[in-house]
Amino acid sequence: MRYLAMITLAAAALAGCATEARVSGDPVRVDLVTERGVISLELATDKAPLTVCNFLSYVTDGHYEGGSFFRTVVAETNANPNPISVIQAATPRGADDDLNPPIPLERTRDTGLSHRAGTISMARDGPDTATSSFFIMVEDAPALDYGGARNPDGQGFAAFGRVTAGMGVVHDIHRSPAGAEEQLTPPIKILAATVVGEVPAPCHP
């Protein structure tokens, strides 16, 4: 629960912090070390501060270690009329991990981000329900943006960064064997998740 106050304060404070990070040449980056290799991320701290701070809280406390990429969604086999291609990850406690409170949905309408290949975004059920599970885009999918038809509510998902290296690893995971309900068999373990550089000050507890 200690990140509840952090999330409340982050929106107001992060814009200036992110600007300073860009000027200094030190954007916020995270490396996900998986069984298949490293996926390097750059986080959109200035555009999606609540989502970034929430994600970093799970990273810095080590909650993704021992977790996994457990799901692969392949557009060609989607039953949904708005097919997507993504891989989804979770902590060891699973996709419904509620260690920290759910966060407000930062809609792409407001952030200016979009769900293109390489984008990292938060999984959710209804709006304002995301906790720790995230997914990485394998192909562009505007149906996941605000106003898109992937979900009946049309609110889209909270994109908050992009892959800067390791898309080959993403594709490798995406092509891995899957069983019922798109579950990877076996899941691809996350060995470590680490911040490269410094965590923005407003994201500190």
Helices and strands as residue ranges (DSSP letters): H 4-24, E 29-34, E 37-43, H 49-60, E 68-73, G 75-77, E 86-90, H 108-111, E 119-122, E 134-137, G 142-144, E 159-165, H 167-174, G 180-182, E 183-196, G 201-203
